[in-house]
Amino acid sequence: MAGRIARLLLTRCAIRYRLQGALVVLSTLLASCSSVFFYPDNVTYITPDRLNLSYQDIYLDTADGETLHGWWLPAQGPEGNAKGTIYFLHGNAQNISSHILNVAWLPPEGYNVFTIDYRGYGKSSGATDIEGALHDVETGLRWLARRPARGDTPLIILGQSLGGALAIPLVREWTLRDEQPPVEALALDGTFSGFRNIAREKLGLFWLTWPLQAPLSWTIPAEYEGSELIADISPVPVLVIHSARDGIIPFHHGQALYEAAGQPKAFLQTDTPHAATFVIPAYKEALLDFLRNATN
């Protein structure tokens, strides 16, 4: 799971390199600051069948020539009786096979789940960057919107950490363009308030990059700051989940997103490490309550 090893931005670099590797870190940042949001690998940690889940491998071609890999997990129970379809966008480390435990409990609750690896992750081709990942999540949503097995179930997006930061501009554009079917609910778990915001914050923690936190953050595209976009998602219901003990994305990021969101909205304060929300049954039930209220 992302909470075990994910280290966003320079947190990971600072711990790993310190003084010996400081110049390497700096040169990487100067080349492409946005690249430090992504820590993919291609290891298969677990597959859904080992969790007693049915699944289908999905391969999608993007308009710019990449191939994305994903999993479709149908809801358990009578066919055609799914309560909804959840598009899960995972965090910044590893790949879908390490994040699947975050949503493996949803098919037994009656929800279809679809999740993809962004370019450069897992079995997906390409190299990671912010705009490429945004292109990928839209590719996945368009495929899901047309999938017959989804039926007419409510379409829901659950974004965790980086996945939530990608979900906000995705849902905003989908809603403003009146795309069909509509996204009927958005849940954000441990999400930062903006790419530039978290970059400045993390860069400011490291002595070498502290003087450069503003100019380096300017190399990140400015148009995808969640706190500036989330209001436009209304009237799609939004649930912001954030832990007061999140050591990766500080609690104030969740607060900022909630304050900027339009109605209807809800805030769930949790008390777990980063990206470990759904190990607690009460937090699972809180998400299910939100989904029931948002889609009925």
N, C-alpha and C positions, 0 to 999 in steps of 0.2 A: 504493500500500500504506500501511497505517496507520503503519508505521515512518518514512515520509518526512515526514509532516506532523502526526501525532497529537501533541497536547500536552494532557496530562490535567490537569484542574482548573486551578489558578491559574498553572501554568507558562506556559501560553499567554497568559493575561491579563496577567501581570506583564511579559512580554517586549513585548507589543504596546502596552500603555497606560502603564506606568510611572507617573510622578507625574501627568501630564496627565489620565490616565483613571482614576486610582485611585478617585475617588468613584463613577464609573460601575460599576466592578468591585464595589465594596462594596455598592452598592444592589442590584445583580443578585443577589449572594450572599444578602443579607438577604431578598430576595423568594423565592428558591428555590435553596437551596444545591445540591440534587440536580441542577439543570439543567446545572451545569457539568461533568457527566460526559459530555455528549453534544455532538458537533460534526458534525451531519449536513449533507449537501448533496444536491442532486438532479441532479448532473452524471453523465452516462453516460461512464465512462472507457474501458471495454472490455467487450465481450460475449463469451460463451463460444465462439461460432462463430469469432471471430478467433483463438482458441487451438486451433482444429480440434477443438472439443468439441461434441457434440450436446447440446441443452438444450431445456427447456420452461419458458415463463413460467407461474408459478403465482400466483393471486390468492386470498387467504384473507380472510374476513370474521370480525372478532373479535366477541365477545359484547357489547362496549360500542360497536359501531358504526364501527370503523375498518376499513380495507382494507389488507392487507399484501401486498407483492410479494416473490416469491422465485424462485429458479431450481432446477429439478430437472435434474441432470446424471447420466445413466445410465452405469453402468460400461461400459467398452469390452470387447469380446470376445463370445463366444457368449451369446446372450440366456438369462437364467435362471441364469447361472454367476457372479453377483457374489459376492465374498467377504464383503461387508458393506455397510451403508448408514450413511454418516456425515452427521450433522446438524451443520453448521458455523455457529457463532455468532461474528460478526465483532467487530472492535474499535470504538472510540468515534468515529472520524472518517469522513467521506465516506459511502460506501454499499457495497453488495455488489460493484458494478462495479470498485471500487478494491481490494477485498480478494480477488477471485476467484483471483488468482495464487497465493495461499497454499494453495489446494486444487485447482488445475487439474491438478496432477500425479497426483491420486488416481484419477480414472476410468481412465487408462491402466494403473494398478496393479490394476484390478479392483474398485474400490469405487464404488457409487452415492454421489452427494453431493447434499444438499439444503441450501440456505441461504436465509435471509430477511432483509429489511430491517425493522428495528424501526420502529414508528410515527415519522413525521417524517423518515425516511431514504429517499433514492431516490424510488421511486414509491409508497411507503407513505404513507397519509394520517395526519393527526394531529400532535400535539406530543409531544415526548419527555419522559419522566420514568422513574424507576426502576421503580415499580410497573407502569406501562404497558408497559415493555419486558419485564418478567417475565411479564405477561399474554400478550404477543406470542410469546415463545419457547415458552410452553406451547401456544398455539394452533398453532404450527408443528409441535410434537412430536405433538400429537394428530392432525393431518392426516397426518403421516408414518407414524404407527403404523397408520393405516387404508389407506394407499396400496397397491393391489394390486401395482404394479410393484416394490415393495420385496420382495415375496415373504416368505420366512421367513429372510431374511438377518439376521445379527446387527445390532442397532441400537447405534450408537456416537455419542457426542457429543464434538466437538472445539470448545473455546471458546478464543478468543484475546483476551487483555487484558480489556476490558470484557465480551466474550462469555463468558469463563471465569467471571467474577463472576456473570453471569446463569445460567450452566450449573449452578453448585453448588446453589443452592436449587431449581432445576428438577429435577435428578436426585435430590436428597434427597427431595422430595415425591413424585416418581414412584415411587421405591423404597419409601418408607414406606407408601404407599397400595397397594403391590403392583399397580401398573398394568401392563397387558399391551399389547404385548410388553415385556419388561423391557429397560432400558438395560443393555447388557453391558460397556461400557467408557466411561470418561471421561478425556479428555486435556485438560490445561490448559496454555496457552502464554502466558507473560508476564502472568500474572493477579495482581491485587492481592489481599491477604489479607482485605480488607473495605472496604466503601464508606466507613464512618466512619474506618477506619484511614488510608486513603490521603488522605481529605479533611483530617484533622488534619495529616498529614505535609506536604501541599502548601501548606495555609494557613500553616503555620509557616515556610515559605520566604520569605514576602512580608511586608515590615515592617508594612504597613497592617493586615493581617489576623492577624499573629502573636498579638496579645493576645486575638483573638477565635476562635482555632482551636477551642477546646473548645465554646463556645456555638454557633458556626456549624455545627460538625459534628453537633450535637444535632438540627439540623433535618432530618437524613437519617434515614430509617427504620432502626431498630436491629436489625430481625429478619432482615437479609439478609447478615450478616457471614460471609464464606466460612470463615474459620478456626474459627468456632463451629458451623458446620453440616456441614463436610466429613466428619467422623467418621461421621455417620449414613448416608453413602453406602455404606459397607462392608456387604456383601462385593463390591460392584461395584469392579472394578480401576480404580485411578486412576494416571495418569501426570502428574507435574508437570514441566513444561519451563520453565526460566528461564535467562536469559543473565546471566553475571557482568558483562557490559558494557551491560546494559539501562539506558539513560539516562532512561527514562520511569517504569518501575515498578522500583524498586530490588530487587536480588537477594534481600534478606531477606524479601520478601513470598512468593516462591516457597518459600523455606525454611520459613516459618511454615505455609504450606498443607500442605507435605509432612509436617511434624512433627505436625500436627493430624489428618491423614488416618488412617483405619484401614487394616488390611491387607485385600487385597493392594495394594501401592502401589510406585511406582518414581519415581526422580528423574533427570532428564536435565539436566545443567548444560551450557549452550551458550555460544557466544562470538560472538554477532552483535548488531547493533542490535535495538531493540525490534521485534517482529513481523516479523523477517526470518529466522526459524528455518529455513524450508524452502528457502532458496536453497542450503543445504549438503547435498549428497547423503547424507552420513553421518547427518544428523539426520532426513532422510526415512526412511532405513532403520531408524533407532531407533524411529520411530513405527510403522512397518510390523511390526517385531518385537514391539512391545508389543501391537498389534492381533491378531497371530497367536496370541500366548500367551494373550491375554485371551478370545478367542472360540473357541478349540479345546477 
